[in-house]
């Protein structure tokens, strides 16, 4: 129904066009956005909008049913209102083994305080290059080659290290009794 001008550029076949709103089959909407009306939104069968929008403050916000549900902060932090979870169902796994020597692996790691270079924000964590030799399953390379650590997966290693330590304490207690 014609072109309406706004600050949202759209590229189609390498040609820039500018539109107020784009709606596809009443399911996908691209527009200037807010929490109640996200910039990129999709509508569920129940008619509730989910999407994301740019706040003009350097943040990208996630919206679910008209309410802010999370954000990506300018420094790269991801903050969500709810839990961030990974599938862990046994039906998705094979070659399952209990981690052996977890305590020794944990003892090769060190927890550090550090300042993030691009934000100067004080943080706590580990150094991927120090984790990689003894727990390579926890380290991945990003698209830029920088190493990442699967901190959530580290919980399994720490849990097993605690189990091993508990067994050692029980053995010492039995000897003392």
C-alpha positions in Angstrom: 0.0 0.0 0.0 2.8 2.4 -0.8 6.0 3.4 1.0 5.9 5.3 4.3 9.1 6.9 5.5 10.8 6.2 8.9 14.3 5.4 10.2 14.1 1.7 9.5 16.1 0.8 6.4 15.1 -2.5 4.6 17.3 -4.1 2.0 15.6 -6.1 -0.8 17.6 -7.3 -3.8 20.5 -4.9 -2.8 18.2 -2.0 -3.0 17.4 0.1 0.1 13.8 0.9 0.8 12.4 2.6 3.9 9.1 1.5 5.5 7.1 2.4 8.6 6.0 -1.2 9.3 6.4 -4.5 7.6 3.9 -7.2 8.4 4.2 -10.7 6.9 1.0 -12.8 7.1 0.1 -11.2 10.4 2.9 -13.2 12.0 6.1 -11.2 11.6 6.3 -7.5 12.2 9.3 -5.3 11.7 9.0 -1.7 13.0 10.3 0.9 15.5 9.8 -0.8 18.8 9.1 -0.8 22.5 8.5 -3.5 25.1 4.8 -3.5 24.3 5.5 -3.5 20.5 8.9 -4.9 19.7 10.9 -3.9 16.7 11.0 -7.5 15.4 8.0 -9.4 16.7 6.4 -12.7 15.9 2.9 -13.6 17.0 2.0 -16.9 18.5 -1.2 -18.8 17.7 -2.7 -17.2 20.9 -2.0 -13.7 19.5 0.8 -12.8 22.0 3.8 -10.9 20.7 7.4 -12.0 21.4 10.4 -10.3 20.0 13.3 -7.8 20.5 13.8 -4.1 20.3 16.6 -1.6 20.5 16.3 0.9 23.4 18.3 3.7 21.9 20.6 3.4 25.0 23.0 0.8 23.5 20.9 -2.1 24.9 18.9 -4.7 22.9 15.9 -5.9 24.8 13.9 -9.0 24.6 10.1 -8.9 25.0 7.7 -11.6 25.8 3.9 -11.0 25.9 4.5 -7.2 26.1 6.9 -7.3 29.0 10.7 -7.0 29.0 12.2 -10.4 29.5 15.9 -9.8 29.0 18.6 -7.6 27.5 22.0 -7.6 25.8 24.0 -4.9 27.4 26.5 -2.7 25.5 29.5 -4.6 27.1 28.1 -7.9 25.8 26.5 -9.2 29.0 23.3 -11.2 28.5 20.7 -10.7 31.3 17.5 -12.6 31.4 14.5 -12.3 33.7 14.2 -16.1 33.9 16.7 -19.0 33.9 19.0 -19.7 31.1 18.9 -23.4 30.7 20.4 -26.1 28.5 18.8 -29.4 27.5 20.1 -32.2 29.7 17.7 -35.0 29.1 19.2 -38.5 28.9 17.5 -39.1 25.6 19.8 -36.6 24.1 23.0 -38.2 25.3 25.2 -41.2 24.5 28.5 -42.6 25.7 27.7 -41.4 29.3 30.6 -41.8 31.8 31.2 -40.6 35.3 34.0 -38.0 35.4 37.1 -39.6 36.8 39.8 -37.5 38.6 37.5 -34.5 38.8 39.2 -33.2 42.0 42.6 -33.3 40.4 41.2 -31.5 37.3 39.6 -28.8 39.5 42.9 -28.4 41.4 44.6 -27.4 38.1 42.3 -24.4 37.7 42.4 -21.1 39.5 39.6 -18.7 40.1 40.6 -15.1 39.3 39.4 -11.6 39.7 39.9 -9.5 36.5 38.9 -6.3 34.8 37.2 -6.8 31.4 39.4 -4.8 28.9 36.6 -3.2 26.8 34.3 -2.2 29.8 36.7 -2.0 32.8 34.1 -3.9 34.7 35.4 -6.0 37.6 34.6 -9.7 37.2 35.4 -13.1 38.5 36.0 -16.2 36.5 38.7 -18.5 35.0 41.2 -18.2 32.2 40.1 -20.4 29.2 43.8 -21.1 28.2 44.4 -22.5 31.7 41.2 -24.6 31.7 41.7 -26.1 28.2 44.6 -28.5 28.9 42.8 -30.5 31.6 39.1 -29.9 30.7 39.0 -29.2 27.0 35.3 -30.1 26.9 34.7 -26.8 28.8 36.4 -24.6 26.2 35.3 -23.6 22.7 36.6 -21.0 20.2 34.3 -18.2 19.2 34.0 -17.1 15.5 36.8 -14.6 16.2 39.1 -17.3 17.6 38.8 -16.0 21.1 38.2 -18.8 23.7 35.0 -19.2 25.7 34.3 -21.3 28.8 31.0 -23.2 29.3 30.6 -22.1 32.9 27.3 -23.9 33.3 29.0 -27.2 32.3 31.7 -26.6 34.9 29.0 -27.4 37.5 29.2 -31.1 36.6 33.0 -31.1 37.1 32.7 -29.3 40.4 29.8 -31.6 41.6 31.9 -34.7 40.8 35.0 -33.1 42.6 32.8 -32.6 45.7 31.6 -36.3 45.4 35.3 -37.4 45.3 36.2 -35.2 48.2 33.2 -36.6 50.2 34.5 -40.1 49.6 37.9 -39.2 50.9 36.5 -37.6 54.0 34.4 -40.7 54.7 37.5 -42.9 54.3 39.4 -40.7 56.8 36.5 -40.7 59.3 36.3 -44.5 59.1 40.0 -44.8 59.9 39.6 -42.5 62.8 36.7 -44.5 64.3 
